[in-house]
């Protein structure tokens, strides 16, 4: 990724937000002024990005405003069937979109494995997740798992998956055995702040002392 811009570093305990709407540089600066240090934006599991997904220009604007950045891939429509092939395909597309953004290696990108067909065995969910992880890691990025309404046990999350980075949604009822979470989604959900709807998040070291990585800008981005 010779066209990557900005830098990746180990994240710090910090307050941030995630949103499925475009964050312009002026809005990003308002969040910075309020003490927010990062945001999480979306990429697609399709070959083409949607209007609300992050673009290269948006990423530059967010970083130039002083917010750190992480990426999450959209959840699939409710009732989808997890397979190894689909995990590999979705992971490869997430990595491709990151490369198109100019994201540097080792940036944390999250997957949201919710809404699966209720009849899908837990083993199929684990297989999908591990295939997604492998595709993202092979492309040089750091895979993370967003845990929402997910029919897996605490032990399955820790022992059945390759992930080391976990993000707890505001509705998750299960912990990750031994490790816990590196990021927490906090109330109120879908909060209107500076004209956009966001979910609030907080980064913390997990129980093993690990943190995600985030994408930060350089001084030249702020002037561009």
N, C-alpha and C positions, 0 to 999 in steps of 0.2 A: 504494500500500500504506500507507494512512493508519494501519493498526493495527500497523505494524511496531514491534518493540521491540528494544532493544540497538543496537549500532553495527557497521559494517563498517570494517575497516582492513586495510592491507597486512600480511600475515603476516610473522613473523620466523623466523629459523632456530630450530627448536624440536623437541622430542620430543613425540610424541603417539601415538594409536592409532585404529584403526577397528574397529567391531564391529556385528554384526547382532542384538544383544540390547539391551533397554532399559537405559539407564544412569540409575539413580536419583541424586538429589542427594548422598546419603551416600557412594555409591560414587564419584561424581565428585570429591568432596572428598578421598577417599583417593588418587586418582590425582594430584590437585593437590599433595598433601603429598609424593608420591613424585617430584615434579619434572616431571610431564606438563603440557603447556600447551594441548593441543587434543585433540578427538576428531572423528571422522567418522562420521556416522550415515546410515541409509538411508531413502529414499522409494521408492514403488512406480512401476511403469510401467502400473499399472491405475488406474481412476478412484477406487477405494477403497483405503485403506492397510491393510496387514496388521498383526497383533498385535505383530510385532517391529519395525515401522517407527516412526520418530520421531513423537511427538505434540507439540502446542504446549506442553503442560504439561512434558513431558520436556525440551524445548528450554530453557524458562525455568529448570528446575532445574539443567541443565548449566551454563548461563551464570551463574546465581546462585552456583554453587559455585566459579566462577573459571576454568572451562575455556572456551577458544575452541571454535568449532564450524564444521564444514563439512559438506556434504551430498553423498551419492553416490546415484545411482539404481541399483536392482537390475539385475543382468545377466538377460537372457532365458534361457529354457530352451534347452539345447544343440540345435543344428540349425535355429535360426531363420534367416529370409531377410531380409537388410537391403534396405530400399527408401527412397526419398526420403519417401514418404507416412508410413511407419512412424517414420522419424527425426523428422519434424515432429510427429507425434502424441505420441511418447515425450517429446520436448523440451517440448511444451506441457504435458503432464501433470506433468513434473518442476517446471516453473515454477508450475503451479497448486498443487502440494503445498507449495512454498516459500511462496507467498502465504498459504496456509492456516496455516502455521506462524507467520506474522508475521515472516518473514525480511526484512531490509532489502535494498535494491537493491545490486547489485554483488557480493553474496556469491558465492563460487566453489562451483559444483555440478558434480560429476563424472559422466561416463557410463562404463559398463563395456561395451565392445563386444567381448565374447568369445563363444565358442560358436556362431559363425555356421556355417551349412551349408558343409561343406568345398568344395562345388562353386561357391559364390558367388564371382564375380569380385571382384578387389580394388577395381575401380571402384565396385561396388555398396556395399562397406563404406565407401568414401570418401564416396559420395553420402549414405548414411545419416548418417554422422558430421557432415557439413556441414549437413544439414537439421536435425539435433538442435541443433547449435551455433546456427543461425539462430533457431530457435524460442526457445531459452533466452536468447540475447542480446537478442532483440526484447522479451522480458518484463523486461529490465533487470538480469539476473544475469550472472555471469561463467562461461562454459562451460569445463570442463576435461575431459581425457581420461585415463582409467585404462588403462594399457597392460599387458595380461597376455599370454595366448596369442592373439596377434592376427597374422594372416598378412599383415602389411604390412612394407615395407622401411623403413629409416631415412629414406630420401629421401621415400617416400610419406607418412610421418608428418609430415614437416616441410613438404613442398611441396604435398601433395595435400589437406591439411586446413586449415581456418580456425583451429584451436586455437592458443593461445599458452601454455596451461597443461597440463603433462603430469605424471602420477603413475605411477611405475614400480612394478609389482607385484614380489613376491618371486620370480616365475618368469619374468619378462620377459627375453628374450635380445637384444632389439634396442634400440639407442639412438635418440634423436631427432636427426637430422642438424642440426648447427650449434647447436641450442638446448639439448638435453639435458633433464634433469628437474628439477622444482621440489619434488617429494616422492618419497621412497623408502620402500617397504615393507621392513621388516627382519625377520630371523629372531629368535626362533622363531615359526613360524606357528601360529595358533590357540592361543595361549598363555593359560593360565588365570591371571588376575590379579584379585585382590579379588573372586573369585567369578564372574567373567564371562570368556568367551573373547574374546580380542582378537588383532589383528595389529598389530605395532608399526610406527610410521612416523616419519620425520624430514623436516622441511621444510628446504630449502636454496635459495639463489638458483640459477637455471639459468645456463647459459653466457652468456646475454645479460643477466644481472643481474635477471631478473624473478622475482616471487614470486606465489603465490596470495593471495587475500583470505580473511579469516576473520571470523566473527561473534563479537563480544565483548559481555559484559553490562555494564550500568551498576550503580552502587552500590545503586540502589533495587531491583534484581532480587535481590540477595543477601538483602535483608530481606523479600522478598515470599513 
